[in-house]
Amino acid sequence: MATGTKRSTAATSKGGETRGRIVTLALGLFNENGPDRVTTAQIAAAAGINEGNLYYHFRTKEALVAAVLDRFEADAMALLAEGTADVADPAASLGLLERWFALIWDYRFLLRDMIGLLALSPDLRLRVRGLSVHLREAVEALAQRLRERDLLIVPDEQFQPLLANLWIVATYWALYLDLHEGIDALTPDHLAWGLGQVRSLLRPYLAPSLQALV
């Protein structure tokens, strides 16, 4: 009985490792080509398995995309939790912005290929919308903590509009570059440009001691 349990545990662990590796490889392919231009055959080939084995772990391509979104949400919430813990350190709080954009680079297909992503499935539209709401609430809580410490100076009537504008720019700057400038292959320089746009919105509302840090 004990031997059977050990085998079952080992199989479960191996299955989890394989699933995680598939998600990592799919993320790389999505970043490189866009989720709507990546096939399950390509993902299976990258993982060194056949499509049947891929479907054992993910019954549909949409399920695999959802797993990538789950990983992004977990990474994003962990980052925002760190920012909340560091709110007493102004420099660390502002450094959160750079770490956020570094995370966005790791999942850049989400911004660059949002239209194609949502075209995959109506269910993904609801999933992305829920993720956006969840993250925006976390960002609002962090901004409120900064206000309480007089690090972010925003009148009550301007707080929600500022959050909305920050979220719009931070979320859709890549789409702007694609539609307005014809740039569909993002580079670190484009990432720095997007970060600069968010900083320009935030800077006027920071405490004077912090403005030089942005």
C-alpha positions as CSV (number, residue, x, y, z in Angstrom):
1,M,0.0,0.0,0.0
2,A,2.8,2.4,0.9
3,T,4.6,1.7,-2.3
4,G,1.5,2.4,-4.3
5,T,1.1,5.7,-2.5
6,K,4.7,6.7,-3.3
7,R,4.2,5.9,-6.9
8,S,1.0,7.9,-7.1
9,T,2.7,10.9,-5.4
10,A,5.7,10.7,-7.7
11,A,3.4,10.5,-10.8
12,T,1.4,13.5,-9.5
13,S,4.6,15.5,-8.9
14,K,6.0,14.6,-12.4
15,G,2.6,15.6,-13.9
16,G,2.8,19.0,-12.2
17,E,6.3,19.5,-13.4
18,T,5.3,18.7,-17.0
19,R,2.3,21.0,-16.7
20,G,4.4,23.8,-15.4
21,R,7.0,23.3,-18.2
22,I,4.3,23.4,-20.8
23,V,3.0,26.7,-19.4
24,T,6.5,28.2,-19.5
25,L,7.1,27.1,-23.1
26,A,3.7,28.3,-24.2
27,L,4.4,31.7,-22.6
28,G,7.6,31.9,-24.6
29,L,5.9,31.1,-27.8
30,F,3.0,33.5,-27.1
31,N,5.5,36.3,-26.5
32,E,7.4,35.5,-29.7
33,N,4.5,34.9,-32.1
34,G,1.2,35.8,-30.4
35,P,-1.3,33.3,-28.9
36,D,-3.6,33.3,-32.0
37,R,-0.6,32.3,-34.2
38,V,0.7,29.5,-32.0
39,T,-0.8,26.0,-32.5
40,T,-1.0,23.2,-30.0
41,A,1.2,21.2,-32.3
42,Q,4.0,23.8,-31.9
43,I,3.6,23.9,-28.2
44,A,3.7,20.1,-28.0
45,A,6.8,20.0,-30.2
46,A,8.5,22.6,-28.0
47,A,7.7,20.4,-24.9
48,G,9.0,17.3,-26.6
49,I,5.6,15.5,-26.3
50,N,2.8,14.6,-28.8
51,E,-0.4,16.5,-28.9
52,G,-2.3,13.7,-27.2
53,N,-0.1,14.2,-24.1
54,L,-0.6,17.9,-24.3
55,Y,-4.3,17.5,-24.3
56,Y,-4.0,15.2,-21.2
57,H,-2.7,18.3,-19.3
58,F,-4.8,20.9,-21.1
59,R,-7.9,19.8,-22.9
60,T,-8.0,23.0,-25.1
61,K,-5.7,25.8,-26.2
62,E,-8.0,28.2,-24.3
63,A,-7.3,26.2,-21.1
64,L,-3.6,26.6,-21.7
65,V,-3.9,30.3,-22.2
66,A,-6.0,30.4,-19.0
67,A,-3.1,28.7,-17.1
68,V,-0.7,31.3,-18.4
69,L,-3.1,34.0,-17.2
70,D,-3.3,32.2,-13.8
71,R,0.5,32.4,-13.5
72,F,0.6,36.1,-14.5
73,E,-2.1,36.9,-11.9
74,A,-0.1,35.0,-9.2
75,D,3.1,36.8,-10.1
76,A,1.4,40.2,-10.3
77,M,-0.4,39.8,-6.9
78,A,2.8,38.7,-5.3
79,L,4.6,41.8,-6.7
80,L,1.8,44.1,-5.5
81,A,1.9,42.4,-2.0
82,E,5.6,43.2,-1.9
83,G,4.8,46.8,-2.8
84,T,2.3,47.1,0.0
85,A,4.8,45.7,2.5
86,D,7.4,48.2,1.3
87,V,5.1,51.3,1.4
88,A,7.1,52.7,4.4
89,D,10.1,52.9,2.1
90,P,9.4,55.5,-0.6
91,A,12.2,54.4,-2.9
92,A,11.0,50.8,-2.8
93,S,7.4,51.9,-3.5
94,L,8.5,53.7,-6.6
95,G,10.7,50.8,-7.6
96,L,7.6,48.8,-7.7
97,L,6.7,50.6,-10.9
98,E,9.9,49.4,-12.6
99,R,9.4,45.8,-11.3
100,W,5.8,45.9,-12.6
101,F,7.0,46.8,-16.1
102,A,9.7,44.1,-15.9
103,L,6.9,41.7,-15.1
104,I,4.9,43.0,-18.1
105,W,7.9,42.3,-20.3
106,D,7.8,38.7,-19.2
107,Y,4.1,38.5,-20.2
108,R,4.3,41.1,-23.0
109,F,1.9,39.2,-25.3
110,L,-0.9,40.1,-23.0
111,L,-0.6,43.8,-23.9
112,R,0.7,43.4,-27.5
113,D,-1.9,40.8,-28.6
114,M,-4.9,41.6,-26.5
115,I,-7.3,41.7,-29.5
116,G,-6.1,38.4,-30.8
117,L,-6.2,36.9,-27.3
118,L,-9.8,37.9,-26.8
119,A,-10.7,36.5,-30.2
120,L,-9.7,33.0,-29.1
121,S,-12.8,32.6,-26.9
122,P,-15.6,34.6,-25.3
123,D,-14.7,32.9,-22.0
124,L,-11.2,34.4,-22.1
125,R,-12.8,37.9,-22.4
126,L,-14.5,37.3,-19.1
127,R,-11.3,35.9,-17.6
128,V,-9.2,38.9,-18.7
129,R,-11.8,41.3,-17.5
130,G,-11.9,39.7,-14.1
131,L,-8.1,39.7,-13.9
132,S,-8.1,43.4,-14.8
133,V,-10.6,44.3,-12.1
134,H,-8.7,42.2,-9.5
135,L,-5.4,43.9,-10.3
136,R,-6.8,47.4,-10.5
137,E,-8.3,46.9,-7.0
138,A,-4.9,45.9,-5.7
139,V,-3.3,48.9,-7.3
140,E,-5.9,51.2,-5.8
141,A,-5.2,49.8,-2.3
142,L,-1.5,50.4,-2.7
143,A,-2.1,54.0,-4.0
144,Q,-4.4,54.6,-1.0
145,R,-1.6,53.5,1.4
146,L,0.7,56.0,-0.3
147,R,-1.9,58.7,0.2
148,E,-2.2,57.9,3.9
149,R,1.6,58.4,4.3
150,D,1.4,61.7,2.3
151,L,3.6,60.2,-0.4
152,L,0.9,60.6,-3.0
153,I,-0.9,63.9,-2.8
154,V,-4.2,63.7,-4.7
155,P,-7.4,65.5,-3.9
156,D,-10.3,63.1,-3.3
157,E,-12.1,64.2,-6.4
158,Q,-9.1,63.5,-8.6
159,F,-8.1,60.1,-7.1
160,Q,-10.3,57.9,-9.1
161,P,-9.7,59.7,-12.4
162,L,-5.9,59.5,-11.8
163,L,-6.2,55.8,-11.1
164,A,-8.2,55.3,-14.3
165,N,-5.7,57.2,-16.4
166,L,-2.8,55.4,-14.9
167,W,-4.4,52.0,-15.6
168,I,-5.4,52.9,-19.1
169,V,-1.8,54.0,-20.0
170,A,-0.1,51.2,-18.1
171,T,-2.4,48.6,-19.8
172,Y,-2.8,49.9,-23.4
173,W,0.5,51.7,-24.2
174,A,1.6,48.7,-26.3
175,L,-1.7,48.8,-28.3
176,Y,-1.1,52.5,-28.9
177,L,2.3,51.8,-30.4
178,D,0.9,49.1,-32.6
179,L,-2.1,51.0,-33.9
180,H,-0.6,54.5,-34.0
181,E,3.1,53.9,-34.7
182,G,2.8,50.5,-36.5
183,I,5.1,48.8,-33.9
184,D,4.1,45.2,-33.3
185,A,7.4,43.8,-32.1
186,L,8.1,45.2,-28.7
187,T,11.7,45.8,-27.5
188,P,13.1,46.9,-24.1
189,D,13.2,50.4,-25.4
190,H,9.5,50.4,-26.0
191,L,9.0,49.1,-22.5
192,A,11.0,52.0,-21.2
193,W,8.9,54.3,-23.2
194,G,5.7,52.9,-21.7
195,L,7.2,53.3,-18.2
196,G,8.0,56.9,-19.0
197,Q,4.4,57.6,-19.9
198,V,3.2,56.3,-16.6
199,R,5.8,58.2,-14.7
200,S,4.8,61.4,-16.4
201,L,1.2,61.0,-15.2
202,L,2.3,60.1,-11.6
203,R,5.0,62.7,-11.1
204,P,2.9,65.8,-10.4
205,Y,1.0,64.0,-7.6
206,L,4.1,62.7,-5.7
207,A,5.4,64.4,-2.6
208,P,8.2,66.8,-3.5
209,S,10.8,64.6,-1.9
210,L,9.9,61.8,-4.3
211,Q,9.6,63.6,-7.6
212,A,13.3,63.5,-8.2
213,L,13.2,59.7,-7.9
214,V,10.7,59.4,-10.8
